C-alpha cells in the first residue's frame, strides 16, 4: 500500500475511532467485476473495517453492501438524475470559474468509461463522486456536485474526508458552517 494512502487511512481512523460493530464482509473481486471497475484501495480499506459513516452530521459514505449487482443497479439509478441534468444543461458549471466566465464541463456518468461514480452524498442532496479517469483508481480525483455546479479536488475520498473534517480543505458547495460537528457517526446498516 502506498505510504500517502496509509497516512490517510490512519488519519481517518483517528477521526472515526474503533469500529462500533463488526464490518459487513464485501467480496471485492465480485463487487469490482459487477461494476466493471477496480475501486480505490482506501475505499476498500475503509469498508473492510467500518459500516456506513456520517461525517459532521452532513456527509454520508455508505457501505456498499454484500450484493454487488444490487449495488450496481442502485448506483446507476442514483446517478440517473445527474446524467439527465448534465445532458439537459450541456454540462456542469465549474464553481471555481471566474465571475462572468461560465465554464461547463460535460462529464461522463457511470457506467460510461471515465464517468463519475458515486461514493457518498450529503443531506442537501449533493453527490460525492470519483472521476474515474486514468488506469489507477487510487489517483481518481473527487468531484462534489449539487447537479448544477461542481467542484473538483485532485485527491481521493479518504484524503478529502479527512481534509474537510480537519478544515484544511474547504468545499465551496458545502454549507459555510460545515463541519458544524467534528463527530463521525458509525451507522448500523
C-alpha positions in Angstrom: 0.0 0.0 0.0 1.3 3.5 -0.8 2.6 5.5 2.1 0.3 8.5 1.5 -2.7 6.2 1.4 -1.7 4.6 4.8 -1.4 8.0 6.4 -4.9 9.0 5.2 -6.4 5.7 6.5 -4.7 6.3 9.9 -6.0 9.8 9.9 -9.5 8.6 9.1 -9.3 6.0 11.8 -8.3 8.8 14.2 -11.5 10.7 13.3 -13.8 7.8 13.3 -12.4 5.7 16.2 -12.6 2.0 16.5 -15.4 0.2 14.7 -18.6 0.0 16.9 -19.7 -3.2 15.2 -18.2 -5.9 13.0 -17.9 -4.9 9.3 -20.1 -6.5 6.7 -17.9 -8.6 4.5 -17.5 -7.4 0.9 -16.4 -9.8 -1.8 -14.3 -7.1 -3.5 -13.4 -9.2 -6.6 -17.0 -9.9 -7.3 -18.0 -6.4 -6.4 -15.5 -4.9 -8.8 -16.4 -7.4 -11.5 -20.1 -6.4 -11.3 -19.1 -2.7 -11.5 -16.6 -3.3 -14.3 -14.1 -1.2 -12.4 -11.3 -1.6 -9.9 -12.0 0.6 -6.8 -9.6 2.8 -4.9 -7.7 0.9 -2.1 -8.7 3.5 0.5 -12.4 2.8 -0.1 -12.0 -0.9 0.2 -9.8 -0.4 3.3 -12.5 1.8 5.0 -15.2 -0.7 4.4 -13.1 -3.7 5.4 -13.2 -2.0 8.9 -16.4 0.1 9.1 -20.0 0.1 8.0 -21.8 3.3 6.8 -20.2 6.5 8.2 -21.7 10.0 8.6 -19.3 12.9 8.8 -20.2 16.1 10.6 -23.9 15.3 10.6 -23.9 16.0 6.8 -21.8 13.7 4.6 -22.8 10.1 4.3 -20.4 7.4 3.0 -22.4 4.3 2.6 -21.2 0.7 2.9 -21.5 -0.9 -0.5 -23.4 -3.9 1.0 -22.8 -7.6 0.2 -24.9 -7.8 -3.1 -22.7 -6.4 -5.9 -25.4 -6.5 -8.6 -27.9 -4.7 -6.3 -25.3 -2.0 -5.6 -24.5 -1.5 -9.3 -28.2 -1.2 -10.0 -28.7 1.3 -7.1 -25.6 3.3 -8.2 -26.9 3.7 -11.8 -30.4 4.7 -10.6 -28.9 7.2 -8.2 -26.8 8.8 -10.9 -29.6 8.9 -13.5 -30.8 12.4 -12.5 -27.2 13.7 -12.6 -26.8 12.3 -16.1 -30.1 13.9 -17.1 -29.0 17.3 -15.8 -25.6 17.1 -17.5 -27.3 16.2 -20.8 -30.0 18.9 -20.5 -27.7 21.7 -19.3 -24.8 20.8 -21.6 -22.6 20.0 -18.6 -22.0 21.2 -15.0 -20.8 24.6 -14.2 -17.4 24.9 -12.5 -17.8 26.6 -9.2 -14.2 27.8 -9.5 -14.9 29.6 -12.8 -14.0 33.3 -12.8 -17.1 35.6 -12.3 -18.9 36.1 -15.6 -16.9 33.3 -17.3 -19.2 30.3 -17.2 -17.4 27.1 -17.9 -19.5 24.0 -18.4 -17.9 20.5 -18.2 -19.7 17.6 -19.8 -18.8 14.8 -17.5 -19.5 11.2 -18.5 -21.5 9.4 -15.8 -21.0 5.8 -14.7 -21.3 3.2 -16.3 -19.7 5.2 -19.2 -15.9 4.9 -19.3 -14.3 7.7 -17.3 -17.6 8.5 -15.8 -18.5 10.0 -12.4 -19.0 7.2 -9.8 -20.8 7.7 -6.5 -19.1 7.1 -3.2 -21.2 9.3 -0.9 -23.8 12.1 -0.6 -24.9 14.9 1.7 -28.2 15.6 3.5 -28.6 18.5 1.0 -28.6 16.0 -1.9 -25.0 16.9 -3.1 -23.2 13.9 -4.6 -19.7 12.9 -3.7 -18.1 11.1 -6.6 -14.9 9.8 -8.1 -14.0 11.0 -11.6 -12.9 7.6 -12.9 -10.2 8.8 -15.3 -6.9 7.0 -15.8 -5.8 3.5 -15.1 -5.0 3.8 -11.4 -8.2 4.2 -9.3 -6.0 5.4 -6.4 -5.4 8.5 -8.4 -9.1 9.3 -9.2 -10.0 12.9 -8.2 -13.0 13.7 -6.1 -15.9 15.6 -7.6 -18.6 17.2 -5.5 -21.8 18.4 -7.2 -25.3 19.7 -6.5 -26.2 18.6 -10.1 -25.8 22.2 -11.3 -22.3 23.2 -10.3 -19.3 21.1 -9.4 -16.1 21.3 -7.5 -13.1 19.0 -8.1 -10.5 18.0 -5.5 -7.4 16.4 -7.0 -7.2 13.6 -4.4 -9.4 10.6 -3.4 -12.2 10.0 -0.9 -10.3 9.5 2.3 -8.0 12.5 1.9 -11.0 14.6 1.0 -13.0 13.5 4.1 -10.1 13.9 6.5 -9.3 17.4 5.0 -12.9 18.7 5.3 -13.2 17.4 8.8 -9.9 18.8 9.8 -10.9 22.0 8.0 -7.7 22.0 5.9 -10.0 21.7 2.8 -13.0 23.9 2.1 -15.5 22.6 -0.4 -17.4 25.6 -1.7 -20.5 23.5 -2.4 -20.9 22.6 1.2 -22.5 25.0 3.7 -20.2 27.6 5.2 -20.6 26.2 8.7 -19.6 22.6 7.7 -18.4 20.8 9.6 -20.6 22.1 12.5 -19.7 19.0 14.3 -16.4 17.1 14.1 -18.2 14.0 15.0 -18.1 10.9 12.8 -21.0 8.6 13.4 -21.0 4.9 12.6 -24.4 3.8 11.4 -25.7 0.3 11.6 -26.9 -1.0 8.2 
